[in-house]
Amino acid sequence: MNSWNLTEKRALITGSSKGIGFAAAREMGLLGAEVCLIARNEPGLQAAIDELEPLGIPAWGTPADVSHPRDQQRVLEQVLNRWDRLDILVNNTGMNIRKSYADYEESEYRRVFETNLFSAMAMTQLFFPLLKASGNASVVNVASVAGLVDVRSGAPYGMTKAGLIQMTRHLAVEWAPLGIRVNAVSPWYTRTPLAEPVLQQPDRLALILNNTPLGRIAEAEEVAAAIAFLCMDKASYITGQNLVVDGGMTAQGM
Ligand SMILES: NC(=O)c1ccc[n+]([C@@H]2O[C@H](COP(=O)([O-])OP(=O)(O)OC[C@H]3O[C@@H](n4cnc5c(N)ncnc54)[C@H](OP(=O)(O)O)[C@@H]3O)[C@@H](O)[C@H]2O)c1
C-alpha cells in the first residue's frame, strides 16, 4: 500500500489505441500494470499493442465497440478467460458531434450518449463482480471540462461528461465499502486525433490558448499521468473526485 507504482495491477482501458487512452495504457504499463486495450479498429489496436510490447509492458486487447451490448459482453468474456479480478477500469471512450443545439438529429445525440456515457455505465456494471473481486480496485472515468462549464463543444457532449462526473460521485459512495474507489479526470484541450480538427482552426486555437493560463495545449501523457496516479495505492484516500487537467482554464475568471 505504499508505492508509486501499479505493480501486479490488471487494467482495462477502453478507447486505448490512440490519444489519451493509449497514453494511459502506456503510462500504467510502465508503472507495472498488465494492460488490456480496447478499440474498434483491429489493425489500429494491434499496432498499439505492438508499440507497448518492446517497452516490456504485458499488453493484450480485443477489438470491440463499447457502445454495443454484444461487444461489451464479449470483452467481459475475453477478460474472464485471462483474469479472475480487475484492479483498474478506465472508461475513456469518447466522441463528439459539434453543432448548434437546434440542429442535432435524434440519432446524433443518441450516438454521443451511447458512446460517452451509456458505454461507461454498462462496462462499469458488467465488470462490477471482477472489480469487487479485486478488493482494492480503482475506476477512472475520463470526463471533460465540458462537463463543468460550457466550452462551445456541443451540448450533448457536455451533458454526457457532466453525467460521468455525477456517476463518479455516486459510485464512489456506493462502492466505498467494497474497496472500489471511483474518480474522474477532466481534461481540457489535449493533442489527440479527437481534438485535432478543432486545433487546426487558427481562430479556435487562439481562443483556447488565450483561455489557458499555461498557454499551451496538453499532451496526452499529461492527462495519462493523472489517470495513473488515481489508480495507485498512493491515492488510497481519494475517491469521488474529479481531477481537472486543464492548464488552469477553469481557475481563470477574467
Ligand atoms: N482530446 C481532448 O482534447 C479531450 C478533452 C477533454 C476530454 N477528452 C476525452 O478524453 C477521452 C479520450 O479522447 P481522445 O482525445 O484520446 O480520443 P481519440 O484520439 O479520438 O481516441 C479515441 C480512442 O477510442 C477508440 N474508440 C472510439 N470509439 C470507440 C468505441 N465506440 N468503442 C471502442 N473504442 C472506441 C478509438 O479507436 P477506434 O476508432 O479504433 O475505435 C481510439 O483508440 C474521451 O472520452 C474524450 O471525450 C478529450
The ligand as an SDF file (V2000), in Angstrom:
LIG
                    3D

 48 52  0  0  0  0  0  0  0  0999 V2000
   -8.5740   15.3320  -26.6650 N   0  0  0  0  0  0  0  0  0  0  0  0
   -9.1600   16.2590  -25.9500 C   0  0  0  0  0  0  0  0  0  0  0  0
   -8.9460   17.4670  -26.1680 O   0  0  0  0  0  0  0  0  0  0  0  0
  -10.1170   15.8750  -24.8560 C   0  0  0  0  0  0  0  0  0  0  0  0
  -10.5480   16.8760  -23.9830 C   0  0  0  0  0  0  0  0  0  0  0  0
  -11.4260   16.5310  -22.9680 C   0  0  0  0  0  0  0  0  0  0  0  0
  -11.8450   15.2270  -22.8260 C   0  0  0  0  0  0  0  0  0  0  0  0
  -11.4110   14.2790  -23.6990 N   0  0  0  0  0  0  0  0  0  0  0  0
  -11.9150   12.9140  -23.5300 C   0  0  0  0  0  0  0  0  0  0  0  0
  -10.8260   12.0120  -23.4330 O   0  0  0  0  0  0  0  0  0  0  0  0
  -11.2180   10.7450  -23.9410 C   0  0  0  0  0  0  0  0  0  0  0  0
  -10.2120   10.2730  -24.9770 C   0  0  0  0  0  0  0  0  0  0  0  0
  -10.1950   11.2170  -26.0140 O   0  0  0  0  0  0  0  0  0  0  0  0
   -9.0690   11.2760  -27.1380 P   0  0  0  0  0  0  0  0  0  0  0  0
   -8.9390   12.6830  -27.4870 O   0  0  0  0  0  0  0  0  0  0  0  0
   -7.8760   10.4990  -26.7140 O   0  0  0  0  0  0  0  0  0  0  0  0
   -9.8330   10.4960  -28.3220 O   0  0  0  0  0  0  0  0  0  0  0  0
   -9.2670    9.8980  -29.6920 P   0  0  0  0  0  0  0  0  0  0  0  0
   -7.9550   10.4670  -30.0030 O   0  0  0  0  0  0  0  0  0  0  0  0
  -10.3760   10.0460  -30.6890 O   0  0  0  0  0  0  0  0  0  0  0  0
   -9.0930    8.3420  -29.3720 O   0  0  0  0  0  0  0  0  0  0  0  0
  -10.2520    7.6020  -29.1040 C   0  0  0  0  0  0  0  0  0  0  0  0
   -9.9140    6.1480  -28.8680 C   0  0  0  0  0  0  0  0  0  0  0  0
  -11.1330    5.4710  -28.5610 O   0  0  0  0  0  0  0  0  0  0  0  0
  -11.3950    4.4500  -29.5100 C   0  0  0  0  0  0  0  0  0  0  0  0
  -12.8520    4.4090  -29.6720 N   0  0  0  0  0  0  0  0  0  0  0  0
  -13.6550    5.3830  -30.1410 C   0  0  0  0  0  0  0  0  0  0  0  0
  -14.9370    4.9820  -30.1120 N   0  0  0  0  0  0  0  0  0  0  0  0
  -14.9340    3.7310  -29.5870 C   0  0  0  0  0  0  0  0  0  0  0  0
  -15.9490    2.7860  -29.3040 C   0  0  0  0  0  0  0  0  0  0  0  0
  -17.2330    3.0540  -29.5370 N   0  0  0  0  0  0  0  0  0  0  0  0
  -15.6020    1.5880  -28.7580 N   0  0  0  0  0  0  0  0  0  0  0  0
  -14.2900    1.3080  -28.5050 C   0  0  0  0  0  0  0  0  0  0  0  0
  -13.2970    2.1680  -28.7490 N   0  0  0  0  0  0  0  0  0  0  0  0
  -13.6070    3.3610  -29.2880 C   0  0  0  0  0  0  0  0  0  0  0  0
  -10.6050    4.8660  -30.7600 C   0  0  0  0  0  0  0  0  0  0  0  0
  -10.2380    3.7640  -31.5770 O   0  0  0  0  0  0  0  0  0  0  0  0
  -11.2300    3.2190  -32.7420 P   0  0  0  0  0  0  0  0  0  0  0  0
  -11.6010    4.4210  -33.5710 O   0  0  0  0  0  0  0  0  0  0  0  0
  -10.4350    2.1850  -33.4650 O   0  0  0  0  0  0  0  0  0  0  0  0
  -12.4040    2.6340  -32.0300 O   0  0  0  0  0  0  0  0  0  0  0  0
   -9.3540    5.4560  -30.0950 C   0  0  0  0  0  0  0  0  0  0  0  0
   -8.4890    4.4310  -29.6760 O   0  0  0  0  0  0  0  0  0  0  0  0
  -12.6380   10.9300  -24.4930 C   0  0  0  0  0  0  0  0  0  0  0  0
  -13.5700   10.4850  -23.5500 O   0  0  0  0  0  0  0  0  0  0  0  0
  -12.7280   12.4080  -24.6870 C   0  0  0  0  0  0  0  0  0  0  0  0
  -14.0610   12.8760  -24.6390 O   0  0  0  0  0  0  0  0  0  0  0  0
  -10.5600   14.5640  -24.7080 C   0  0  0  0  0  0  0  0  0  0  0  0
  1  2  1  0
  2  3  2  0
  2  4  1  0
  4  5  1  0
  4 48  2  0
  5  6  2  0
  6  7  1  0
  7  8  2  0
  8  9  1  0
  8 48  1  0
  9 10  1  0
  9 46  1  0
 10 11  1  0
 11 12  1  0
 11 44  1  0
 12 13  1  0
 13 14  1  0
 14 15  2  0
 14 16  1  0
 14 17  1  0
 17 18  1  0
 18 19  2  0
 18 20  1  0
 18 21  1  0
 21 22  1  0
 22 23  1  0
 23 24  1  0
 23 42  1  0
 24 25  1  0
 25 26  1  0
 25 36  1  0
 26 27  1  0
 26 35  1  0
 27 28  2  0
 28 29  1  0
 29 30  1  0
 29 35  2  0
 30 31  1  0
 30 32  2  0
 32 33  1  0
 33 34  2  0
 34 35  1  0
 36 37  1  0
 36 42  1  0
 37 38  1  0
 38 39  2  0
 38 40  1  0
 38 41  1  0
 42 43  1  0
 44 45  1  0
 44 46  1  0
 46 47  1  0
M  CHG  2   8   1  16  -1
M  END
$$$$
